[in-house]
Amino acid sequence: FVPPPIHWDEEKGCGSPYFTWVYGCQVVEVRVNTSTGKTDLLHVTAAHDVGRVLNPVGFEGQVYGGVAQGFGYALLEDFNIEN
């Protein structure tokens, strides 16, 4: 296996800095109070193609961290796409 080249342009904030790919899917059920904007996370299903898990605690931490990061990104970050 020869990994593809990686590159990152710090000034433009773009590129391909990683040569690994992760396959997974996360689905969440939320409740939103449309009057106040309060959001409750009710249920999460996360499925990830990880292969053989050598460190179950580390694996769970990565999945939980990914769920938390995704939920925070969905609620708190401003995501604008142009062009």
C-alpha positions as CSV (number, residue, x, y, z in Angstrom):
1,F,0.0,0.0,0.0
2,V,1.3,3.4,-1.0
3,P,-0.7,6.2,0.6
4,P,-1.6,9.1,-1.7
5,P,0.2,12.4,-1.2
6,I,-1.0,14.8,1.4
7,H,-1.0,18.6,1.2
8,W,-2.3,21.5,3.2
9,D,-2.4,25.2,2.3
10,E,-2.4,27.0,5.7
11,E,-3.2,30.4,4.2
12,K,-6.2,29.2,2.2
13,G,-7.2,26.6,4.8
14,C,-7.7,23.8,2.3
15,G,-6.1,20.7,0.9
16,S,-6.0,17.0,1.7
17,P,-4.2,16.6,5.0
18,Y,-5.1,13.0,5.6
19,F,-4.7,9.8,3.6
20,T,-7.1,7.7,5.6
21,W,-10.9,7.5,5.1
22,V,-13.5,6.8,7.7
23,Y,-16.8,5.2,7.0
24,G,-19.6,5.7,9.4
25,C,-23.1,7.0,9.9
26,Q,-24.8,8.8,12.8
27,V,-28.5,9.4,13.1
28,V,-30.0,11.4,16.0
29,E,-33.4,12.1,17.3
30,V,-33.9,15.6,18.7
31,R,-36.6,17.6,20.3
32,V,-36.6,21.4,19.5
33,N,-38.7,23.9,21.4
34,T,-39.5,26.3,18.5
35,S,-40.4,29.1,21.0
36,T,-37.1,29.1,22.9
37,G,-34.7,27.2,20.6
38,K,-33.9,24.7,23.4
39,T,-32.7,21.5,21.8
40,D,-32.7,18.1,23.5
41,L,-30.8,15.1,22.2
42,L,-33.1,12.2,22.7
43,H,-31.4,9.2,21.0
44,V,-28.2,8.6,19.0
45,T,-27.4,5.7,16.7
46,A,-23.8,5.5,15.5
47,A,-22.5,2.9,13.1
48,H,-18.8,2.9,12.1
49,D,-16.8,0.5,10.0
50,V,-13.8,0.2,12.2
51,G,-12.4,-3.3,11.5
52,R,-11.0,-5.2,14.5
53,V,-11.1,-3.1,17.7
54,L,-7.9,-3.5,19.7
55,N,-8.8,-0.9,22.3
56,P,-12.5,-0.9,23.2
57,V,-12.3,2.0,25.5
58,G,-10.4,4.1,22.9
59,F,-12.9,3.1,20.3
60,E,-15.9,4.1,22.4
61,G,-14.2,7.4,23.2
62,Q,-13.7,8.2,19.5
63,V,-17.3,7.4,18.7
64,Y,-18.6,9.4,21.6
65,G,-16.3,12.3,20.8
66,G,-17.5,12.2,17.1
67,V,-21.1,12.3,18.2
68,A,-20.5,15.2,20.6
69,Q,-18.5,17.1,17.9
70,G,-21.2,16.6,15.3
71,F,-24.0,17.7,17.7
72,G,-22.0,20.8,18.7
73,Y,-21.2,21.5,15.0
74,A,-24.9,21.2,14.1
75,L,-26.0,23.6,16.8
76,L,-23.3,26.1,17.4
77,E,-21.2,26.5,14.3
78,D,-22.0,28.8,11.4
79,F,-21.6,26.8,8.2
80,N,-21.7,28.8,5.0
81,I,-21.0,27.4,1.6
82,E,-20.4,29.7,-1.4
83,N,-19.8,28.6,-5.0
